[in-house]
């Protein structure tokens, strides 16, 4: 398994990443790879800011606490984290009023959606959600 450990820079431009690879013998080897064009950081709501901070981009005071060389003092990195946790809730219904295949996936509903952008196929299915601040 491989895991990116930091973004590599030339001046202020990201040019690659370093990563560790755990071999079958449990040896942890570090590799560096460079990009031909650009580096796209897409590691999710938690790992993306983590990688930026490991690479020296973030709140300078926080980075210095961990002996990380500061490349860019951006205090907002890693702050205001809003991960979207989903809790699916299922229920059963004895009447044919739900959005299931038998009463939704029909030619009539498909035509209604394609021509008028109306009907059950225009529903986002998830009709309600909430973002709750816990602190």
C-alpha positions, -999 to +999 in steps of 0.1 A: +000+000+000+012+035-008+005+068+010+014+103+000+034+121+027+039+155+012+036+177-018+070+187-034+076+222-046+100+241-068+098+277-055+060+282-051+050+256-077+039+221-068+059+197-090+053+163-075+047+142-043+066+119-020+050+088-008+058+057+013+053+022+001+051-007+025+065-037+007+056-073+015+086-075+038+071-046+058+099-023+047+087+013+044+104+029+014+100+065+004+097+075-032+094+108-050+075+113-083+073+144-104+044+156-124+046+164-161+020+192-159+002+198-126-003+182-092-039+177-082-045+173-045-077+153-040-074+135-007-107+144+009-119+168+036-094+156+062-063+144+043-060+173+018-054+199+045-033+174+064-010+169+033-008+207+028+003+212+064+029+184+061+041+202+030+046+234+049+014+252+039-008+263+068-008+283+100+029+291+105+025+289+143+010+255+141+036+242+116+065+254+137+052+235+168+058+203+148+091+215+133+076+217+098+094+243+075+068+270+065+064+273+027+032+294+029+016+310+060-021+303+053-039+302+087-071+289+071-057+256+060-073+228+081-098+252+097-136+252+093-137+215+085-172+205+075-173+168+067-207+156+056-217+126+076-246+106+062-269+085+084-292+065+061-326+057+076-348+031+059-384+023+064-411+002+048-444+014+033-474-007+026-489+017+000-474+023-035-465+060-029-428+057-025-401+063-051-394+027-060-388+010-093-423-004-098-440+030-098-413+054-109-393+037-137-420+037-164-420+050-200-446+076-191-425+090-162-394+090-185-413+110-212-427+134-186-392+140-173-375+144-207-402+167-221-414+187-191-387+181-164-414+171-140-426+140-123-410+115-099-378+113-120-371+150-113-368+142-075-334+143-059-347+114-037-331+129-006-358+154+003-344+167+036-310+171+053-295+192+079-260+205+089-258+206+126-231+226+145-221+206+175-197+230+191 
